[in-house]
Amino acid sequence: MRLGRSPLAVESNFARATSYLREAAAAGAHLAVLPEYHLTAWCPSHPDFLSASLLSSTYLPRYQALARELAINIVPGTILFPPDEDSKDQKLLNIAHWLSPSGAILASYAKKNLWHPERPQLAAGGSAEPHRAFDTPLTWLDGRPVRAGLLVCWDLAFPEAFRALVADGAEVVVVPAWWELDDVEEEARRANPRCERTFLEGAMVARAWENGVVVVFVNKGGLSRVVVPVAGVVGGVGMGKGDGNGMGEGGEGEEGMEVEEGMEVVEVDLGVLEVAERSYKVRADMKGEGWHYGYTLWKGEGEGSSRG
């Protein structure tokens, strides 16, 4: 789902999100994902940004009620929350949640890797807390729960975050995003007018293949993807004229990044993950005694826990 064209119009944005969630549920979707900052947009210089952000934090129970009513898993993008009372850093937290069809919060994740323009307003998620995967109500054909992980936008640039989730068993990684075309300096765009598109397409495909996971990247207005290792890009928007497996040749709007908001349902064959593992054995190598990069994963209280 692509939203976020009405800055600070929290109730209006929630109403549109609700409409798309109902449409997704009616189409038989098992999981619905909204973009980062979908209730407020990202406009930190606006004098009402803080008040709108604090208002948006009250909407999580309404999304829980929707998940329960529609009997669907929902990742309501990210929502901005005030810090804990005992926190030394009084900046906002940018948090993604996975809501089950019962309305329960299965997982919460505060964005760790902040894009540099976010740092004056936002606090990074706890650096001492490992990235963790979790069981979801989604199931394999044999009844096993599908394990998932949550990341946000700029986390895509860090392979370590994905690797930590995969070490904890993640099979699907959901990434709500607010990735703007012009968030790089003009000199970078002169070097390559399509540099952001190239970055996004390459990173999404690489993260899926190198980890053997489904990557669900839902952006605020363009270049959203569902990428499956071996199968490639199985759905998305802003795909342009490419072969559907990575590098398109532009799409709707400037450099193919901006498209109209809307909702699309994508069918994913999780069985392809088993094909990918048989082919590449990434997970088997990670579990091996002699895995060369085990030092990059922090072993906490649980043997499978890891630090991104």
Backbone as a ProteinNet text record, in pm:
[ID]
protein_1_A
[PRIMARY]
MRLGRSPLAVESNFARATSYLREAAAAGAHLAVLPEYHLTAWCPSHPDFLSASLLSSTYLPRYQALARELAINIVPGTILFPPDEDSKDQKLLNIAHWLSPSGAILASYAKKNLWHPERPQLAAGGSAEPHRAFDTPLTWLDGRPVRAGLLVCWDLAFPEAFRALVADGAEVVVVPAWWELDDVEEEARRANPRCERTFLEGAMVARAWENGVVVVFVNKGGLSRVVVPVAGVVGGVGMGKGDGNGMGEGGEGEEGMEVEEGMEVVEVDLGVLEVAERSYKVRADMKGEGWHYGYTLWKGEGEGSSRG
[TERTIARY]
84.3	0	88	50	130.7	47	94	22.6	122	69.6	156.5	160.8	58.5	59.8	-1.2	-53.6	-120.1	-46	54	133.9	50	72.1	15.2	-135.7	-199.5	-344.3	-367.5	-346.3	-342.7	-474.5	-586.6	-714.8	-749.4	-722.4	-749.4	-663	-535.3	-446.6	-489.3	-534.8	-584.3	-708.2	-796.7	-918.5	-883.2	-785.4	-746	-678.5	-595.4	-532.1	-637.1	-737.6	-845.3	-915.5	-940.8	-1006.6	-923.6	-792.5	-705.6	-694.1	-691.1	-685	-810.9	-924	-1048.1	-1045.3	-991.5	-981.5	-888.4	-776.9	-682.3	-744.8	-815.4	-880	-985.2	-1062.4	-1165.7	-1105.5	-981	-913.9	-846.1	-854.7	-798.9	-656.1	-603.5	-466.1	-452.8	-338.7	-310.1	-229.1	-157.9	-74.2	-88.1	-109.4	-117	-11.3	62.9	173.7	154.5	169.4	161.9	303	324.6	458.9	498.1	624.2	678	611.5	591.3	538.7	406	326.5	208.1	101.8	102.5	1.1	38.8	166.6	209.8	284.2	343.1	447	572.1	680.4	804.5	828.5	791.5	807.3	847.1	965.1	1005.8	1018.6	1034.1	1047	912.8	803.3	671	643.9	588.7	566	469.8	385.3	288.4	335	459.9	505.7	505.3	553.9	560.3	421	329.5	194.4	125.5	144.1	84	146.1	275.2	342.5	289.8	273.2	220.3	76.7	-0.6	-136.8	-135	-44.4	-40.5	-13.2	56.9	89.1	-34.7	-146.3	-269.8	-348.5	-299.6	-374.8	-343.5	-241.3	-208.4	-326.3	-398.5	-514.1	-621.5	-633	-732.2	-689.3	-559.4	-511.6	-528.7	-508.9	-532.4	-678.6	-769.2	-911	-941.2	-877.1	-897.5	-846.1	-728.6	-674	-769.9	-825.4	-920.5	-1049.1	-1100.5	-1224.7	-1208.3	-1095.2	-1073.5	-1006.5	-961.9	-892.8	-774.3	-687.3	-573.2	-451.8	-333.1	-209.5	-185.1	-147.5	-121.6	12.4	94.7	210.5	176.4	132.1	84.9	200.6	287.6	401.2	482.4	514.9	572.1	485.3	489.2	418.3	519	515.1	606.8	552.9	640.9	602.7	696.8	645	734	826	940.1	1032.7	977	1034.9	998.5	1031.7	956.6	975.6	1116.5	1175.7	1308.3	1421.6	1386.3	1488.1	1564.9	1696.2	1779	1760.7	1727.1	1706.8	1558.3	1518.2	1376.8	1327.8	1400.3	1357.3	1251.9	1180.8	1076.8	1138.3	1061.7	1099.1	1010.5	1072.1	1001.3	982.4	860	837.6	743.8	785.6	701.3	645.9	523.6	457.9	402.6	398.2	325.6	205	86.7	-38.1	-99.3	-137.7	-196.1	-344.3	-408.2	-552.1	-637.1	-579.4	-652.2	-637.1	-554.5	-528.5	-410	-347.5	-232.7	-109.9	-23.7	104.4	205	240.1	333.9	478.3	506.8	643.6	641.9	739.5	761.9	909.7	939.7	1079.4	1098.4	1187.9	1223.9	1343.3	1328.2	1429.8	1566.8	1665.2	1799.3	1886.4	1879.5	1967.3	1893.2	1919.8	1849.9	1922	1843.6	1896.6	1938.9	2053	2111.5	2018.7	1924.7	1834.6	1734.3	1719.6	1625.4	1683.8	1813.3	1878.5	1850.4	1826.6	1792.6	1659.3	1564	1430.7	1407.9	1477.6	1448.9	1563.1	1526.8	1623.5	1630.5	1749.5	1765.6	1718.1	1669.4	1630.8	1750	1723.4	1827.9	1940.3	2061.2	2175.8	2212.9	2173.8	2206.9	2103.5	1993.9	1888.6	1909.7	1912.3	1936.1	1815.4	1841.8	1733.3	1677.1	1545.3	1484.8	1374	1371.2	1261.3	1151.7	1035.8	922.5	831.5	760.4	662.3	538.5	480.2	359.4	244.9	122.3	10.2	15.9	102.4	122	187.7	150.8	202.3	250.9	344.4	385.6	276.8	288.7	188	180.3	293.3	291.6	249.3	207.7	157.5	259.6	387.1	488.1	461.5	485.7	468.6	579.6	543.6	642.7	705	838.2	906.8	938.4	919.6	935.7	1023.2	1067.3	1140.8	1095.8	1117.2	1081.9	1208.2	1217.7	1318.6	1248.4	1319	1257.4	1353.7	1309.9	1371.2	1523	1597.4	1742.1	1811.6	1743.1	1798.6	1834.7	1766.9	1793.8	1940.3	2006.2	2145.1	2243.8	2195.9	2285	2260.8	2346.6	2330.6	2329.6	2400	2409	2272	2181.3	2048.6	1972.6	1978.3	1912.7	1977.7	2110.3	2181.1	2144.2	2129.6	2092	1953.1	1859.6	1724.2	1724	1801.5	1808.4	1871.5	1970.8	2031.8	1930.3	1826	1719.3	1600.2	1619.4	1519.1	1423	1443.5	1349.2	1343.5	1221.9	1198.8	1136.9	1073.8	1015.6	1060.9	1109.3	1148	1065.3	988.8	901.2	969.8	973.9	1047.2	957.4	883	813	916.1	888.1	988.6	925.5	1006.8	977.1	1105	1127.9	1254.7	1234.2	1285.7	1267.1	1375.7	1338.8	1432.5	1539.7	1504.4	1595.9	1669.9	1677.6	1747.8	1897.2	1952.1	2096.5	2135	2261.6	2302.8	2300.7	2293.6	2280.4	2397.1	2515.4	2631.9	2615.1	2551.9	2526.2	2429.9	2326.7	2230	2292.5	2389.2	2457.6	2542.3	2603.9	2684.1	2597.4	2476	2381.6	2241.1	2163.7	2028.4	1939.2	1975.9	1895.5	1961	2047.2	2127	2041.5	1933.3	1851.3	1775.9	1727.2	1659.4	1756.3	1877.5	1978.3	2011	2027.5	2056.3	1944.8	1820.3	1708.3	1691.6	1691.7	1670	1780.2	1904.6	2014.8	2012.7	1984.6	1985.9	1875.6	1755.2	1644.8	1672.8	1722.2	1753.6	1867.8	1971.4	2084.8	2043.3	1963.3	1924.2	1842.3	1755	1675.1	1763.8	1853	1934.9	2037.6	2108.5	2220	2173.7	2044.4	1992.3	1887.9	1840.6	1736.3	1605.5	1566.7	1443.9	1357.3	1227.9	1136.9	1151.4	1176.9	1185.3	1058.9	985.5	863.9	895	923.4	964.3	851	785.6	668.3	703	715.2	761.3	642.8	663.6	552.4	489.3	563.7	501.5	556.5	651.4	704.8	812	845.9	948.7	931.9	815.4	791.1	812.7	858.7	891.7	857.5	823.3	828.3	928.6	1038	1146.9	1167.4	1175.2	1194.4	1321.8	1413.1	1533.7	1497.1	1573.6	1552.5	1441.3	1321.8	1209.2	1229.7	1296	1317.1	1205.4	1180.7	1075.8	941.8	857.4	728.9	613.1	639.7	534.8	591.2	517.5	561.3	512.8	557.6	519.7	645.3	634.2	749.3	851.3	804.6	896.1	950.7	886.8	941	937.8	1037.1	1035.7	1137.8	1185.4	1282.7	1216.3	1292.5	1241.9	1170.3	1150	1079.5	1169.3	1298.9	1390.2	1499.2	1465	1563.9	1563.1	1646	1672.2	1576.2	1477.8	1386.3	1447	1370.2	1419.1	1331.6	1296.7	1209.9	1066.8	981.9	841.5	761.5	655	571.3	642.8	635.7	690.3	839.5	901.5	1042.2	1128.7	1209.1	1300.4	1230.9	1100.2	1031.1	1005.3	1028.4	1015.5	876.8	808.4	682.5	564.8	473	351.6	235.4	116	-2.1	-18.9	-77	-100.5	-205.8	-201.8	-294.8	-257	-320.3	-300.8	-285	-191.5	-173.3	-158.7	-216.4	-204.3	-103.7	-6.1	99.7	96.3	96.6	99.7	244.1	281.5	418.8	419.4	501.2	519.6	639	610.9	718.5	803.1	748.7	825.3	953.8	957.7	1079	1195.5	1165.1	1272.5	1346.9	1274	1338.9	1424.9	1379.4	1460.2	1589	1574.8	1692	1791.8	1741.5	1832.2	1902.1	1828.6	1893.6	2000.6	1976.9	2069.6	2192.2	2169.6	2278.3	2326.6	2240.2	2274.5	2327.7	2269.1	2310.6	2285.4	2165.1	2131.5	2215.5	2238.9	2321.4	2462	2517	2650.7	2652.9	2549.6	2545	2538.8	2475.7	2462.3	2585.3	2676.6	2792.8	2890.7	2961.5	3058.8	3168.6	3207.3	3319.8	3280.5	3158.4	3115.5	3208.4	3262	3369.1	3324.9	3194.5	3150.6	3067	3083.2	3006.7	3032.8	3150.9	3182.8	3093.7	3026.8	2939.5	2805	2777.1	2650.9	2679.5	2604.2	2622.6	2534	2594.3	2519.2	2472.1	2342.8	2285.8	2242	2129.2	2082.3	2041.2	1981.3	1941.2	2046.1	2065.8	2169.8	2149.1	2021.1	1994.9	1984.7	2000.5	1983.7	2104.4	2084.1	2190.6	2175.7	2283.4	2283.5	2315.4	2228.7	2253.4	2330.4
-118.6	0	123.8	222.5	342.9	461.6	527.9	639.5	748.7	862.9	963.4	1094	1123	1245.7	1363.9	1346.3	1454.6	1478.6	1567	1588.5	1631.7	1564.4	1597.5	1577.3	1530.6	1505.9	1365.5	1349.4	1217.3	1142.5	1204.5	1135.9	1102.9	1195.4	1170.2	1057	1055.4	947.7	814.1	815.1	691.2	641.6	732.4	692.2	626.8	683.7	623.2	488.4	481.2	353.2	247.5	286	193.4	140.5	229.8	188.4	84.9	108.6	13.9	-117.9	-111.9	-235.3	-319.3	-254.6	-328.1	-389.8	-314.9	-366.8	-487.4	-480.5	-592.2	-715.6	-696.4	-809.7	-872.2	-790	-841.4	-918.6	-882.9	-952.2	-1080.9	-1109.8	-1234.1	-1226	-1105.8	-1092.3	-1143.3	-1203.7	-1251.3	-1149.3	-1061.8	-960.5	-830.9	-721.9	-589.1	-500	-427	-344.3	-201.5	-106.4	35.8	94.7	212.3	271.3	338.7	368.6	449	587.2	644.9	781.6	804.5	699.7	715.1	804	819.8	904	1052.1	1080.2	1219.3	1273.5	1187.5	1222	1265.9	1284.7	1328.2	1475	1563.4	1707.3	1770.9	1737.9	1776.6	1926.4	2003.6	2148.7	2218.3	2147.2	2207.6	2229.8	2344.3	2370.7	2273.8	2206.1	2112.7	1966.8	1945.7	1807.6	1731.5	1793	1723.7	1690.1	1784.8	1758.2	1651	1654.3	1551	1414.9	1412.5	1286.2	1226.8	1311.1	1262.3	1214.2	1282.9	1237.9	1101.8	1083.3	957.4	838.6	861.7	750.9	691.1	763.9	713	623.2	606.7	532.3	383.4	340.6	198	111.3	143.8	61.9	56	158.5	156.3	58.9	50.4	-50.6	-191.1	-204.9	-335.4	-377.8	-283.7	-314.2	-352.8	-286.7	-320.3	-460.9	-494.6	-628.6	-734.5	-707.4	-799.9	-808.5	-695.3	-693.2	-762.7	-736.7	-789.7	-926.6	-973	-1101.6	-1109.6	-1010.3	-1001.7	-953.3	-999	-945.8	-806.5	-711.9	-576	-528.1	-474.1	-395.8	-250.8	-171.6	-35.6	63	31.5	116.7	142.2	269.6	309.6	419.2	427.8	531	594.4	725.3	796.8	798.5	765.4	758.7	845.2	901.4	972.6	873.9	918.9	828.8	784.8	679.2	637.7	749.1	753.9	860.3	861.2	743.7	735.8	744.9	770.9	780.1	911.2	904	1024.6	1104.7	1034.8	1100.2	1125.7	1250.3	1284.5	1300.8	1243.8	1247.5	1139.2	1151.9	1055.6	922.6	816.9	684.1	649.8	592.9	554.1	402.3	356.9	216.6	147.4	28.8	-59.3	-169.8	-214	-321	-426	-548.7	-655.1	-689.3	-669.7	-698	-826.2	-916.3	-1043.2	-1025.8	-1124.9	-1115.8	-1108.2	-1137.5	-1121.1	-979.7	-898.3	-763.8	-753.5	-866.1	-865.3	-807.5	-743.1	-694.9	-808.7	-868.4	-980.6	-933.1	-815.9	-764.8	-614.2	-548.9	-406.3	-385.3	-291.2	-264.3	-114.3	-55.4	85.6	97.3	174.6	188.9	220.4	136.5	152.8	244.5	223.4	295.8	416.3	532	653.2	718.8	759	839.3	973.6	1028.1	1141.1	1260.9	1292.9	1404.8	1375.2	1247.5	1212.6	1232.8	1236.9	1228.5	1346.1	1467.8	1575.3	1554.6	1482.1	1465.2	1327.2	1225.6	1088.5	1028.1	937.4	856.2	719	664.7	530.8	426	313.2	201.8	152.7	84.6	43.6	-33.9	17.8	-47.5	-177.2	-191.7	-313.6	-423.8	-390	-489.2	-555.8	-687.1	-755.4	-747.4	-755.4	-777.2	-917.2	-928	-1057.8	-1090.9	-1216.1	-1267.3	-1319.1	-1348.4	-1393.4	-1481.3	-1571.9	-1655.6	-1572.8	-1597.9	-1526.8	-1626.2	-1578.1	-1667.6	-1723.6	-1668	-1724.8	-1861.6	-1956.4	-2092	-2150	-2243.7	-2327.7	-2433.3	-2504.5	-2606.4	-2714.5	-2740.1	-2843.4	-2790.2	-2663.3	-2606.6	-2530.7	-2536.9	-2460.8	-2311.1	-2234	-2089.6	-2027.9	-1931	-1852.8	-1752.9	-1749.1	-1652.6	-1526.1	-1413.5	-1285.6	-1192.6	-1085.8	-979.8	-846	-742.1	-605.8	-520	-443.9	-340	-216.5	-104.5	18.7	92.4	118.1	209.5	196.8	288.7	294	170.9	90.6	-38.3	-124.7	-102.4	-181.1	-172.9	-61.6	-40.8	-123.1	-192	-262	-413.1	-486.7	-632.9	-698.8	-638	-697.8	-711.9	-616.7	-623.4	-745	-767	-884.6	-1012.2	-1013.2	-1134.3	-1171.8	-1070.3	-1098.3	-1159.8	-1109.4	-1165.3	-1308	-1332.6	-1467.6	-1564.4	-1518.1	-1603.3	-1642.4	-1561.1	-1591.4	-1658.4	-1701.1	-1782.1	-1709.1	-1579.2	-1503.9	-1560.1	-1571.9	-1616.6	-1506.5	-1410.2	-1293.5	-1170.8	-1069.3	-942.8	-831	-761.9	-653.7	-520.7	-434.2	-307.8	-191.2	-127.2	-4.3	105.8	193.8	293.7	425.6	530.5	663.1	706.3	652.4	669.4	769.3	891	998.7	996.1	1036.3	1042.5	1148.6	1259.1	1372.5	1381.5	1271	1272.3	1246.4	1281.3	1279.7	1414.8	1450.8	1581.2	1587.1	1709.1	1729.5	1667.8	1671.9	1614.8	1465.6	1397	1254.4	1232.1	1317	1301.8	1337.8	1428.7	1459.5	1340.6	1272.5	1155.4	1043.2	1030.7	928.7	973.9	1026.2	1073.2	964.4	838.1	725.7	657.5	730.2	663.7	602.4	669.4	613.5	489.5	492.7	374.4	256.7	285	179.6	120.4	208.1	163.8	73.6	121.3	46.1	-89.1	-88.7	-215.3	-316	-268.1	-358.9	-412.1	-324.7	-366.6	-466.7	-441.7	-533.9	-673.1	-679.4	-809.4	-877.2	-799.7	-858.7	-912.4	-836.2	-881.2	-1010	-1020.6	-1142.1	-1262.1	-1246.9	-1358.8	-1398.2	-1299.4	-1333.1	-1390.7	-1373.8	-1423.9	-1533.3	-1557	-1657.4	-1618.5	-1489.3	-1440.9	-1367.7	-1362.3	-1276.5	-1135.1	-1038.1	-898.6	-826.4	-769.5	-693.6	-546.8	-468.7	-329.3	-241	-169.9	-90.1	57.3	127.7	265.4	360.9	486.3	581.2	619.8	616.5	661.1	597.3	507.7	446	345.1	266.4	164.4	76	19.4	-83.3	-218.7	-314.4	-445.7	-557.2	-672.5	-799.4	-884.4	-920.8	-993	-1127.5	-1231.4	-1367.9	-1423.1	-1481.8	-1537.5	-1643.9	-1651.5	-1738.9	-1683.2	-1658.6	-1610.6	-1466.7	-1382.9	-1243.4	-1154.5	-1045.9	-952.5	-1012.4	-1043.7	-1108.3	-1010	-885.8	-785.2	-652.9	-547.6	-416.4	-308.7	-185.8	-72.2	5.9	89.6	164.3	73.4	-36.8	-137.5	-104.9	-11.1	31.3	-77.6	-75.3	-161.5	-274.3	-302.7	-409.6	-546	-649.7	-786.3	-836	-746.6	-788	-850.5	-861.2	-924	-829.5	-702.1	-610.8	-479.1	-461	-330	-292.1	-207.9	-156.7	-38.8	23.1	136.9	257.7	280.8	394.6	350	437	403.9	530.8	528.9	646.2	754.9	877.5	989.6	1004.2	1100.2	1131	1012.5	969.1	856.6	731.9	720.7	598.7	583.1	688.5	672.7	705.9	801.2	846.8	787.3	724.2	671.2	708.2	697.3	730.3	630.7	678.4	588.8	485.6	373.5	266.9	139.3	28.5	-99.5	-207.8	-298	-412	-538.7	-646.8	-776.7	-860.7	-916	-995.6	-1135.5	-1236	-1374.6	-1422.2	-1481.6	-1526.9	-1677.3	-1748.5	-1891.6	-1912.3	-1937.7	-1954.5	-2078.1	-2171.1	-2290.7	-2260.6	-2145.6	-2108.1	-2084.7	-2049.7	-2033.3	-2164.5	-2275.8	-2405.7	-2438.7	-2398.1	-2414.9	-2334.5	-2209.6	-2124	-2183.6	-2239	-2296.4	-2421	-2503	-2620.5	-2578	-2466.4	-2420	-2351.4	-2267	-2183.2	-2220.9	-2286.4	-2333.5	-2221.8	-2103.5	-1990.2	-2019.5	-2065.9	-2092.3	-2206.9	-2308.6	-2420.5	-2373.1	-2286.3	-2233.6	-2149.5	-2067.9	-1982.5	-2064.4	-2181.3	-2266	-2353.1	-2356.6	-2443.7	-2397.6	-2492.6	-2464.1	-2369.8	-2384.6	-2306.2	-2184.3	-2133.4	-2015.8	-1898.7	-1839.1	-1740.8	-1612.3	-1581.4	-1448.9	-1453.1	-1559.9	-1571.2	-1457.9	-1395.5	-1286.2	-1164.4	-1158.4	-1044	-1057	-1171.8	-1194.1	-1203.6	-1126	-1121.9	-1226.8	-1312.9	-1417.5	-1365.5	-1349.2	-1299.7	-1415	-1394.9	-1497	-1622.8	-1606.6	-1722.2	-1756	-1882	-1924.9	-1866.4	-1846.8	-1797.9	-1649	-1575.6	-1431.1	-1368.1	-1252.2	-1189	-1037.8	-972.3	-826.9	-769.4	-670.8	-607.8	-479.9
0	0	0	-78.3	-91	-44.8	60.6	121.4	157.5	200.8	258.3	183.7	103.2	24.9	98.5	219.2	292.9	424	423.2	543.9	663.1	775.8	906.4	915.4	810.3	812.7	867.9	997.1	1058.6	1039.8	1071.7	1062.2	917.2	826.4	684.5	632.1	668.6	625	684.1	809.4	869.9	796.6	758.2	686.7	553.3	482.4	354.6	376.9	480.4	511.8	544.3	619	655.1	531.1	435.6	311.7	237.2	228.6	158.8	234.9	366.8	445.3	424.6	418.8	393.3	253	158.4	22	16.5	87.7	89.9	153.2	264.2	330.5	240.3	171.7	81.9	-34.8	-73	-182.6	-136.4	-7.7	44	92.6	109.9	156.7	299.9	330.2	464.9	544.7	474	537	459.9	530.4	468.6	532.2	448.9	496.1	447.3	538.8	507.5	509.6	450	446.5	577.4	588	697.6	697.6	815.6	831.7	759.5	739.6	654.6	717.4	849.9	913.9	913.3	919.5	934.3	813.2	733	635.6	712	638.7	702.6	667.2	758.9	739	871.9	922	1058	1079.9	973	989.7	1009.9	987.8	1004.5	1153.7	1190.5	1333.9	1400.9	1322.4	1380.4	1375.3	1332.3	1315.9	1448.1	1553.4	1681.7	1732.8	1729.3	1780.1	1697	1563.8	1478.7	1507.1	1533.3	1564	1693.4	1795.3	1922.3	1906.5	1822.3	1794.6	1725.8	1631.3	1556.4	1647.8	1759.4	1849.1	1915	1911.5	1971.5	1876.7	1753.3	1652.1	1650.4	1721.6	1719.4	1764.8	1873.5	1911.2	1802.6	1723.5	1615.4	1505.4	1480.7	1385.6	1443.9	1572.5	1635	1618.5	1637.1	1620.5	1475.8	1380.1	1238.9	1207.6	1260.2	1237.6	1290.2	1406.7	1467.7	1385.3	1343.8	1266.5	1131.8	1064.2	929.9	929.5	1046.6	1059.2	963.3	972.4	882.1	961.6	922.1	977.3	918.5	1002.3	956.4	1011.6	923.4	964.9	929.6	1027.3	997.4	978.7	881.7	852.5	976.4	999.3	1127.4	1187.4	1317.7	1392.3	1487.3	1498.8	1587.7	1729.9	1824.4	1965.6	2048.5	2157.3	2249.9	2318.7	2369.4	2438	2572.5	2627.4	2762.5	2861.4	2969.5	3067.7	3126.1	3139.9	3201.3	3099	2972.4	2868	2879.7	2862	2863.6	2735.9	2625.8	2497	2478	2467.5	2459.1	2315.5	2220.7	2081.2	2055.6	1944.8	1907.8	1864.4	1881.9	1832.2	1712.6	1610	1488	1491	1518.9	1554.4	1455.7	1411.7	1329.9	1419.3	1390.2	1466.6	1370.4	1418	1346.6	1432.3	1375.6	1445.3	1389.6	1477.5	1435.4	1405	1341.4	1316.1	1442.5	1556.7	1682.4	1738.6	1671.6	1718.8	1813.1	1843.7	1934.6	1865.4	1943.4	1891.9	1903.2	1789.2	1790.9	1803.6	1747.8	1752.1	1733.3	1794.1	1775.7	1748.7	1661.7	1628.7	1612.2	1690.7	1679.3	1585.3	1481.5	1376.5	1436.7	1404	1458	1371.5	1241.1	1149.8	1092.9	1149.6	1108.4	990.9	890.3	780.7	840.2	796.6	870.3	887.7	794.5	824	936.5	973.7	1081.1	1220.4	1230.3	1361.4	1454.8	1404	1497.8	1569.9	1506.1	1564.1	1625.7	1578.8	1619.4	1700.9	1788.2	1861.2	1795.8	1786.1	1729.7	1829.4	1776.3	1862.2	1942.9	2051.4	2144.4	2078.8	2087.7	2024.4	2094.5	2220.5	2294.6	2274.2	2207.7	2185.8	2050.2	2046	1918.9	1826.1	1695.4	1600.5	1625.8	1638.7	1667	1567.2	1526.2	1445.1	1538.2	1482.3	1563.2	1478.3	1545	1476.4	1443.6	1327.2	1284.4	1265.4	1250	1219.3	1077.1	992	859.1	874.6	789.4	806.5	673.9	687.2	576.1	552.9	444.9	412.1	519.7	588.2	691.3	828.1	832.1	957.1	1038.6	1001.3	1073.8	1061	1166.6	1154.5	1070.9	992.2	919.2	1016.9	1020.3	1105.7	1025.8	1090.5	1021.9	1103.7	1038.5	1105.3	1051.3	1129.9	1091.3	1082.5	973.7	959.8	903.2	894.2	846	752.6	632.9	536.1	527.1	588.4	573.7	629	710.5	753.5	632.8	519.3	399.1	359.7	394.4	354.6	437	538.9	631.2	624.8	553.1	545.6	682	778	911.1	977.1	951.6	1012	959.9	829.9	771.9	822.4	827.6	869.2	1011.4	1098.6	1236.8	1244.5	1164	1163.1	1109	1004.6	947.2	1046.6	1121.5	1224.1	1329.5	1345.3	1440.7	1371.7	1246.8	1179.8	1088.5	1062.6	979.4	837.8	786.7	648.9	563.7	628.7	563.1	640.5	569.3	633.4	571.1	655.1	610.2	639.6	537.6	548.6	503	593.6	556.9	530.6	433.2	395.8	353.6	369.5	314.9	244.5	126.2	56.3	-57	-38.4	-134.4	-242.7	-362.2	-472.8	-451.9	-386	-377.7	-244.7	-171.3	-43.7	-58.1	-174.1	-193.1	-252.4	-240.4	-288.9	-441.5	-492.4	-637.1	-713	-654.5	-722.1	-746.4	-652.5	-671.1	-786.2	-795.9	-905.5	-1040	-1039.6	-1165.1	-1209.8	-1112.2	-1146.4	-1202.2	-1145.6	-1192.9	-1156.2	-1250.5	-1219.3	-1160.6	-1183.3	-1134.9	-1014.9	-943.4	-840.4	-731.2	-688.5	-581.5	-628	-750.5	-803.9	-813.2	-861.8	-873.4	-736.9	-637.4	-499.7	-449.6	-458.8	-403.9	-471.6	-603.9	-674.3	-643.6	-646	-618.6	-476.8	-379.8	-239.5	-209.9	-261.9	-234	-288.3	-411	-471	-395.2	-361.7	-289.6	-153.3	-78.7	56.1	48.5	-50.7	-64.1	-96.2	-194.9	-239.4	-134.5	-77.6	10.4	143	174.5	302.1	287.3	165.4	146.7	213.2	201	262.7	160.8	191.1	116.6	171.9	86	125.1	77.9	173.4	142.6	174.4	71.4	85.3	35.6	127.6	93.8	113.1	1.6	1.3	-8.1	30.3	44.3	-89.2	-198.4	-321.6	-445.9	-433.6	-553.9	-523.3	-624.6	-615.2	-492.6	-477	-376.3	-442.3	-364.8	-420.4	-322.1	-376.3	-305.1	-381.1	-314.6	-380.9	-312.5	-394	-344.9	-408.8	-331.3	-393.1	-495.6	-600.2	-715	-804.7	-748.7	-829.7	-875.1	-792.9	-828.1	-777.1	-849.7	-811.9	-852.3	-754.6	-783.4	-778.8	-742.1	-741.2	-694.3	-725	-681.1	-775.5	-749.1	-831.9	-867.2	-973	-1020.7	-1085.3	-1148.4	-1199.3	-1336.6	-1408	-1535.7	-1640.3	-1730.4	-1848.6	-1839.3	-1720.2	-1705.2	-1714.2	-1678.3	-1692.2	-1568.7	-1469.8	-1348.8	-1245.7	-1274.9	-1180.2	-1132.7	-1123.7	-1069	-1139.5	-1238.3	-1291.9	-1403	-1372	-1472.1	-1543.7	-1632.3	-1709	-1685.2	-1561.1	-1531.7	-1520.9	-1471.9	-1455.5	-1447.7	-1370.9	-1359.2	-1281.1	-1327	-1253.4	-1274.8	-1206.5	-1222.8	-1186.4	-1282.4	-1265	-1214	-1234.3	-1196.5	-1049.6	-967.8	-824	-771.9	-833.1	-778.3	-855.6	-786.3	-846.8	-756.8	-809.9	-731.1	-617.1	-507.9	-396.6	-435.3	-368.8	-399.9	-327.9	-365.7	-299.5	-404.6	-383	-471.5	-388.1	-436.8	-370.4	-448	-376.2	-437.1	-376.1	-459.4	-412	-405.2	-292.6	-271	-246.3	-321.6	-302.2	-209.1	-81.2	15.2	-12.5	-87.9	-120.2	-194.2	-261.3	-333.6	-236.7	-110.5	-12.7	8.7	5.4	22.2	-99.6	-217.8	-339.3	-326.8	-277	-261.8	-162.1	-52.7	47.4	-6.2	-80.1	-139.3	-239.2	-308.1	-410.8	-351.8	-249.8	-199	-58.8	20	155.1	245.5	233.3	316.3	464.3	496.1	635.8	692.8	612.6	659.2	691.7	607.5	633.5	761	781.8	900.5	1029.1	1021.5	1139.1	1162.8	1066.4	1077.2	1183.6	1240.6	1345.9	1297.1	1172.2	1123.5	1043.5	1063.8	986	1015.7	910.2	925.7	993.9	989.7	1032.1	1159.3	1235.9	1358.8	1455.9	1447.6	1539.1	1515.1	1399.7	1371.8	1439.6	1497.5	1567.6	1716.2	1791.7	1936.5	2001	2080.7	2149.1	2284.4	2296.3	2422.5	2510.3	2578.6	2672.2	2598.2	2478.3	2399.4	2296.7	2269.6	2176.1	2038.1	2000.5	1864.4	1853.6	1964	1956.3	1890	1830.6	1755.7	1763.1	1731.9	1740.9	1603.9	1558.1	1429.9	1445.6
[MASK]
++++++++++++++++++++++++++++++++++++++++++++++++++++++++++++++++++++++++++++++++++++++++++++++++++++++++++++++++++++++++++++++++++++++++++++++++++++++++++++++++++++++++++++++++++++++++++++++++++++++++++++++++++++++++++++++++++++++++++++++++++++++++++++++++++++++++++++++++++++++++++++++++++++++++++++++++++++

